[in-house]
Amino acid sequence: MYQLSFDLDSFIAKYWHKQPTVIKHGITNFIDPISPEELAGLAMEEEVDSRFVTNKDGHWRAQHGPLPESLFSQLEESHWQLIVQACNHWHLGAAELVAPFNALPQWLFDDLMVCYSAPQGGVGPHIDQYDVFIIQGSGKRRWRVGAADEGQYQESIQGALRQIEGFDAIIDEVLEPGDILYIPPGFPHEGNTIEPSMSYSMGFRSPKEQELLSHFADYVLAKEKGDVHLHNPQMQTQHNHGEILRSDLTLLTQMLQSALKSKQDIENFLALNLSQSRHQLDIVEPEEIVSQEQVYAHLEALGHVLKVSGLRALYHANDENHVFINGEEFSVAEPAFAPILCDQASITLYSYSIESPSWIALLTRLVNLGYWYLD
């Protein structure tokens, strides 16, 4: 198991959304959870989001996966990087890197991106709009981080890569195995590989306001809410028929605002929306329907029921009767079910009474959806 060598509470108070920093030996005795060969294997899979970036002779090129096997038989010795997004969804060893950060909100965690870089490989100077902890694995990489973006940086498009032209560094460090670089949103950064290197980026991404508004509109339509027209029995004739009267603007504004009046609707929409992963999950429904008796017997025999890696399962204090999983809402018979499902990756005989029919029924439903599986 991986453990942080620093106090996460103190770190958040001092650095989160405030300033970048390097934590030397942030994870002690670090060992790569995945090999370069395994990473290449994932990059060849259709379901996995991957990229191969080269920068030979100053020419940047990004090739998106699935990557052909032939690519890996003719690699140059330098100036390339292999990137696999959401590696925690597909590789259980890599997923173990997520656990030390479990004190941060699950809904904020986006994915674990894993990179293998040849010497001088990278993606160039750029700015991201999310928080990231970059954990150095085997090898060494030099990282430079600039001051927060306040409009002073010039964007430079290099093919499929959005870069900036350059920046003055406020951090210039060589990372070695177990070192961690934290970068808040809006700080330019660039990594350059000194020797063949593995690195692991824990990304935390909050939704954009425009995303929430767009998705809330979809939610209103899906729930068939707001299916009303303006009702104005006091309407009068007007001299200028092209004018929208102040009174009409007020009524129409009130129509829009009424969609946001239900606190429960908003909170449940947010929970549904935040429970959806931005990356594909390894969800496989069982070939044959699993019965409640099978789940009961499996737990009784000291088996485990495991959550699919990367699956978001959320609940909130204002609705104890529901959990929100992968964009779906599920009723729970008892409030105690919610934290077990949402906070634990593994359910056992001791998680909750298997004598509870509603508990076994819910677990069985989730297993048949492929969200949990018997192990």
N, C-alpha and C positions, 0 to 999 in steps of 0.2 A: 504493500500500500504506500502511496505517495503522501508525504506530509509537508506542510509549509513550515519553514523555519522562523516565520515571523507572525505576529499577531494580526489577524485580518481586520479586527475591529479598529485597532490603532491605525492600520494602514489606510482604511477607508476614510477615517476622520481626517487624516493628514493629506492624502493624495487624490482620492477619488474625484474625478471631474475637475481637478485643480491643477495638477502638474505631473509631468512624467518623472519616472525615477527608475534606477537600476537597483535590484536587490541581489547582491552577490550570494551565491549558495542559497537561493530562495527555496530550493528543494535539495536536501543533502543526499549524497550518494545516488545521484540520478542515473537511472538506466533507461535506455530507449524502450518504450513498450511495443514498438513496431519496427521492423527492419525496412531498409530501402526497397528490398525485393517485394515485400508484402505491400508496400505503398504503391509500387509500380503495378502490382496485380490488381489492386483496387482501381487504379486509374484506367484500367482497360475495361472495367465493368460499365454497362449501359446506364445503370441506376445511379452511379456515383458521379458527383460534380468534380471535375478535375481540369487542370490546365498544365501546359508545358510551355515555359517562357524562356526564350533565348535572347541574348543581347550581344551577339558576336559582331565585332567591328562597329559598334554603336548602333546597329540596326535591331530594333526591338520587334519581337514577334511572339504572339501568344496563340497556341493551338489548344482548342478545347477538346475534352474527352467525349466519348471513350477513345483512349489513345491506342494506336495499333501496336501489336507486340514487336513489329519490326523496328519501331522507333527506339526501343531499348537495346537493340543489338548493334546500333551504329551511333552511339553517343559520343560527343566530343568530350575532351578532358576538362573543359571549363566553359563558363559563360552560359549556364542553363540552370533552371530550377523546375522541379516537379511539385505541384501543389494539389492537395486533395482536401476538399471541403467536407465538413461534417464527418470526419473520420471516426468520431465517437459513435456514429450510427451503424458503422459497419465492422468495427474491430473492437472486441471487448477489452483487449489489453490497452488500447489507446483510450478507451472510455474511462479507465481507472484514473486518468489524469484529471477528470472532471470533479471527482469526489472532494479534493481539498478545498474547492471553491463552493461547496454546497451551501455555505452560509449566505451566499448572494442569491437574490431572487431567481427562481427557476425561469420565470417568464422573461427575464432580461437576457439569460444565456442563449446565445445564438448557436454556436457550434465550436468544435475543436478543429482548426485547420492545421494540417501537417504538411511540412515542406521538406524535401530533400534537395540540397543545393550543391552543385559542383563549385569549385573555386571560381570566384568573381560572378557567381550567379546571384540573381535577385530580380526584383520587379521595378527597380528604379525609385526615385524620390516621389512620394505621394502623400495624400492626406485622406484619412478615413474618418467616418462620422460615427464611430463606436469605440467603446473602451476595449482595450486588448491587453492581455498578459502574454508576452512572448517568452516561452520557456525554452532555453537552449538545451538541446540534446547533445549527441556526440558531435565532435568538431568544434570549430570556432567561427563566429561571425562578428563583424564590426558593425555596430549600429550607431547611426547619427540621428538625433532628434532636434528639431528646431522649435522656435517660439510659436505660440498659438497663432493660428490664422486669423488675421484681422483685415484681410483683403490685400495684404502686401505680396502675395505669391502669384506668379504667373502660371496658368495651367498650360501644359504641353501634352497634346494627344499623340501617343506613339502606337499607332495601329489600334488594337483593342485595349490598350493600357492608358489609363488617365494618370498622368504624372504632373509634377510641377518642375519648373526649370532649375530650381536650386534653392538652398537656404543656408543660413549660418547656424551652426550647431550649438545647442546649449547642453547637449549630452553627446559624448563621443566615446564609446566604450566597446571593448571586445568582450563578448559573452562566451563563457565556457560552460560545460555541462552543469545543469542545475541553476544557473543564473536566470533571473527573471527581469525582463524589461516591461514596465507598465507605461502605456501611452493612452491618455484621455482622447476624446474626440477632438478633431480640429488641429492636432499637432503634426506637422510634417515629419516624415521619417524615411529612412532608407537603410536597408541592410545589405552588406556586401560580404560575401563568403570568403574566408581566409583559407579554410581547408574543408574537404567534404563534410557536410553538416546536416544534421536533423534539427528542426525547430518545430515548436508546438504553440499555436496561437489560440488562446482562449478568448473568444469574442463575445462581448456583451452589448447588445443592440436594442435600444428603445425604439418604439414605433414613431414614425413621423406623424405630425398632426394631420396632414393631408391623407395619409393612409387610414387613420382612424375615422376621419370624416367619410371617406369613400366606402370603407367597409361597414360603417354604421348605416349608410344609405342602403347598402345591400341587405343588411340585417332587417331594417324597417320593411323593405319589400318582401323579404322571405317570410317574415312573421305577419304579413298583411296588416301592418299597422299604418296609420295615417291615411287610410283610404277614404278621405272626405274631401269635399270641395269647399271653397269659401262660401260662407252664408252671410249675406248682408242685406237684411230686409229694410234697412234704413238708407239704402243707396238713393242718391238724388242725381238729377241731370247736372251736367257741367258745361261751362262755356268753351273750354279748350279740351277737345276730346282726346288730344295726344298726351295730355298730362296725367301722370299717376298721382292722385291726390294723397296728401299726407295721411288722411284717414284710412285710405286703402293700403298704403305702405304699412301702416300700423297693424291692420288686420292680417295682412300677408306675413308680416314679421312674426306676429303671434302664432300663426299656423306653424311656421318653422320651429319656433321656440317650444311649442307644445310637444314636439317630438322628443325634446330633451327633458321634459318635465318628470318622467317616471324614473326615479332613482334606481329602482330595481331593474328596469329595462337596460339602463346604461351600464350598470354593474355587471349584469349577466352577459351583455354584449361584449364588454371588455374581457371578461373571463373566457368566453368562447373564442374571441379573436386572438387573445394572447396564448391560448392553448395550442395554436396551430404552428407547426414548425415551418421554417422557410426552406428547409431541405428535405429531400425524400427520406423516408424511414424504411427500415427493413421489416415491414409488416407483411406477414404471411399467414393467411387464415389456415387453420388445420384442414387436412384433406377430408377428414370425417368429423361430423359434429361431436363435440366433447360434451358429455352429460354431467349433470351436477354430481351424480354418484361417482364418476371418475375423478372429478376435482376433489371431492371429499376423501376418497380413498388415497389419492396422491398425497394430500396433506397429512393424512393419518399415518401414511408410511414414511413420514418425515421428508417428503419431497418439497421442492420449492416451486412457487409460481413467480416467474420473473417478468418484470416490465421490459418491453422492447427498448433498447438503448436509444436515448435521445427523445423518446416520447414525452410530450408535455402533459402532465396531469395536474390540474390546479383546482383550488377551492378558495372561497373568501368568507370572511367572518359574518357577512350580512345575509348569507344564504347557507344554512347548515344542511339543507336537504338536497343539495346538488353538488356534483363534481363536474369538471369541464376537461375533456380529454380529446386532444387532436381535433378541436373544432366541433365536438359533440357534447351535448348535455346529458348527464345521467342522474337519475334520482337515487338517493341513498336513504335507506330505511332508518339509519341511526347516524347521528353526527360523528361518531367515533370512526366511521368508515373512511371519511374524507382524508385525514392526515395519514392514515395507513396507506391508502392508494397513492397519494400524491407525494409523500415524503420518503417512502421506502421503495427501493429498487427490487427487493425480494420479499415475498410473503411466505410465511411458514405456518406450521401448526400453532405456533405461539403468538402470531400476530393478532389473531382475534378468534373467538370461539367458532370452531367448525360446526358446532351444534346450531348455529344461527342460520336458518334456511335462507333469509334474505342476503346474508353475507356470501354464502356459497352460490346463490343464484346470480348475484352481481359479478363475482369472480368468473363464473362460468360464461356469462355473456361476454365479458372482456376477453377471455381466452378465445372464444369463437370468432371474435372480431380480429384476432391476431395482435391485439394490443399487449396482452400478457401471454406467456406460454409456460407449459409444464416442463420442469427440469429436475 
